[in-house]
Each structure stands twice: as C-alpha cells, then as structure tokens.
Amino acid sequence: MHIWIAEKILLLTFLLEGVCCRDFSISLPEKIQALSGSCVIIKCRFDISEEYDKDLTERAAGVWYKDKHDKGSSPVFKSNASTPNSFIKGNVTGQLKDKDCTTVFYNVTSNHIGQYFFRIEGEGGLKWTYKEDSVSVEVIESPVNPRVVLYVDEQELQDQQEVLEGRSVSLRCSAETLCSSPPATLTWSSTARIPFSESSKLQELIISDLNFTAAQRHHRVTFTCSINYQLQDNNRTAHSSITLHVQYAPQISNSSCTKTNVTVCFCEADGNPSPEVEWHLSERLVSNSSNTFISEERLSNTSLRSFISLHQSLTHTNNLLCVSKNTCGNATQRLQLTPSSQDIGVHSFSVLIGVAVGLSLIMMCIIIYCVRKNCRCLQKKQEDTTGVITTDGAVQLEDKTEYANYIIPPPEFTTIKSQESLHYASVEFKNIKQESKEMKDISSLTTDYAVINYSGGVTKTESSVGGDQPSIAPSTVMTCHKDSNIPDRCKY
C-alpha cells in the first residue's frame, strides 16, 4: 500500500515538473507534397517557454525561412509584412496566440522545393527560431494516382478480384487532399453502366465508395477512379483502375438440332469458371461410340460449344439433355429429336394450305388460258367476217353451181353506212358460145368469173341503156360466178 502511494506521488511530481519546465518546441510534418501550380498547406503547432507567455499576443508574427536560418538569411515569408514577399505568397491560417502556426503557400512551383524553418516573433523578448525541426516541401508536376481497394461483405480482399455472384461488393477510392481551389474531386467510370456514389472527405483523405451486388454483367468490367484538380493554368487528373472477376453458374444460351442422314445437335454454355458440357440420352450419360460422336469448340474463356452426332436408330426418343456444370452450379436444356403431335398437326395443316394454294394457281392458269384462246378465236372470226363475206351456201341446180364471193373494203375506205340497203350490179357474160355436150360436161367442173373493182362508196352514173345506175369505184375486187340457170347478178 505504501509502495502504491509512493508511486503516485512520484508520478505527480514528474507531471508538475513538466508543466513548470515548459520549453520551446514545434510539431511539423517531415515531408509534404505540393502540386505544381496549386497551393501547399503546412500543418504546424508550436510551444514556448512559460516565461514568454505574456509576450505571445495577437500582434505576434510568423516567419518562414528556406534552407538557411542564420542571422544573414532573409525570410521567404512573414505574416505581418507591410508588403507581400516576392518569393512566395501565403497566409498563416492558424491563430498564433493559440500556438497554431498552420500556414498555406499559394502557386507553388519547382523553385519552392526545399527545407522550411519556422520562427515566432512576439512582443518583448519573444523571438525564437525552431532550428531543430523543419519540413521538406516537394513539388510534383502531376497528382498521385488514387488508391482503389475491393471490399466483399465489408472485408478487404488482398491481391485478388474474384467475387461470387450475389455477394455485396464495395470499391473504395481514396487520395490525399492536396491543396487546390476548388478542392479536388473523385469520379468513377466503367465499361458498364453502373450507378456511382458521391465522394466524401475524411480528414487528410478524399474518399469515394462504389457499392453494388456482384452479377454476371460485372464480370471482366473495369472500374476507373479519377481525381481531378482544377488549377489556374490547367486541370490535372490522375487515374486508378481495377477489373472485377465474377464467378457465376453456367447458362445455356443457344441449342438446336439438324436432321439429315444423322442427327446433329449443338449446345452453347457460358459460365465462370469455364463450364463443362455433358449429353444425356434417355437419362443416360452419352460418350463417343460407333453410334455417337461428341466434339467441343472453345468460344471464349467462359463460353463453350458442344456438338453431338446421333445415328438415326437413336432418334426415336425426344429425351436428349444438354447439361452444363462448373463449381458455381449447373444448367440443363432439353432438345427436341422427334416432332411432337402439335408440330405434326401444324405440318399437316401447312401441307394442306400448300396444296390448296397450288390447285388454285393451276385453275387460274387454265381459266386465263381459255379466256385468251376464246378471245383470239372471236377476234379471228371477226376479222374473217370483216374481210370476206360469202354466200350462205351453194345452190345446186342441175350439175352447175354459181358462187358469189365479196371482199368488203377496210373501214377507212368504206363510206356506206351499215343501215343502207345493198346494191346489185348486172354482169353480162358475152362472147360465150353454145356449149357442146362435151363442153357442157366439162363446164360442170369449172366456173366462169367476172371481176369488178370497188374502192369506196356507191356513186350514180348514166348507163348506156338509160337511167342512173350505181357505179363502183375501182380498187376492190368483186368476183361473180356464172351459171346458166342463175341470173347474172353480183352482190356487193
């Protein structure tokens, strides 16, 4: 008990001694990076000996030296200077009265690279340079790439990007908050359309989380996080990417069968890891044999196409299955080998429709052919009746027959109207001697003709006998046959 009390007293003594013996000290980062063209923030806290507390007032000034801090050195920045320093522009953002010497330098360039020392100048005798501690300022031309980390079910994955389908995934992008105005921003992009979360600022880091549930569509998708700084002269951007690999059960995307002398079927499956394909016929595993032949074709790292050829004797059943398997699961697809009753009914109906259509086309062709043939026959008959008009028949008198053949002129030369009466012309056969019996017998086999030319309309002319008789214009031939028992008249 006495030992415990003694320890407490000793500890209290050391604490009181530390308070009473407070000395000059400063807290600075060892190294800090600044983006060329932007600003740099130096976090700074200092302390002084207690005897100078009264001299640390609001009129105190913060001074910065670069590389050297002896009496011959000139400061590169002073907070209470009446005129801005030509080397570097800045501002002490902390409250020196509260021993906060945080300082920001603007428009940093490569000329500002070096070691910086802080000096406090107050009223009275408070003037102290912290020579033992300094901060190293580095200037970079482009920002550092952000860091992207993969979390699955809130657990960080190290050196792998394999994720099971259906798991909760989070991608975290983080970057140091270099000084810039406006502040830097983080953005996400990917080779697939995925909603992104907004970025947030956490102390010295800027962070953006991307949360989603892993699915097949995320497999081999590259996610890129970009940090962007808006500077006065131009913008500076840095990127980091991660490619996600999602493991998922196989899916059968396509399958069909073709029937010729043998039946050939194929089946396409996709999965990660790459799946295997099996064939089952009547619930039995099929392998290569004299009646079956199986081959495979690799389409991609995750896709496989399998073929099977079946002898005709094996296609009496329609129970052919394509089974795809991997470590995440399996998938099954049934393929049709024999047509179903519904397919047969549809096929018979299609055949009936085809037969009906074919018969209809044949009937139409026959009808069109007959119509065209009749039209041609009627046209030919009209042409015959228009061109030549013959008597109704032959008149048989004794052994001699008289015929009258008429040729009607074309329409463009005809001036007689259809309703006008017919005109007759008398034809007299002259210089015909009396036929002997031999000649008479021979004349029964011959015919005398008289030819009259007719070209147009009927005109009136004086006859040698007297009176007006119609005259027939030349150019049309009229033939009259002579028979002794029939008057010598011709109809035209």
Buried (B, 14 or more C-beta within 10 A) or exposed (E): EEEEEEEEEEEEEEEEEEEEEBEBBBEBEEEBBBBBBBBBBBBBBBBBEEEBEEBBEEEBBBBBBBEEBEEEEEBBBBBEEEEEBEBBBBBBEBEBEEBBBBBBBBBBEEEBBBEBBBBBBBBEEBBBBBBEBBBBBBBBEEBBBBBBBBBBEEEEBEEEBEBEBEEEBBBBBBBBBBBBEEEBBBBBEBEEEBEBEEBEEEEEEBBBBBBBEBBBEBBBBEBBBBBBBBBEEEEBEBBBEBEBBBBBBBBBBEBEBEBEEBBBBBBBBBBBBBBBBBBBBEEEEBEEEEBBBBEEEEBEEBBBBBBBBBBEEBBEEBEBBBBBBBEBBBBEBEBEBBEEEEEEEEEEEEEEEEEEEEEEEEEEEEEEEEEEEEEEEEEEEEEEEEEEBEEEEEEEEEEBBBBBBBEBBEEEBEEBEEEEEEEEBEBEEEEEEEEEEEEBEEBEEEBBEBEBEBEBBBEEEEEEEEEEBBBBBEEBEBBBBBBBEBEBEBEB
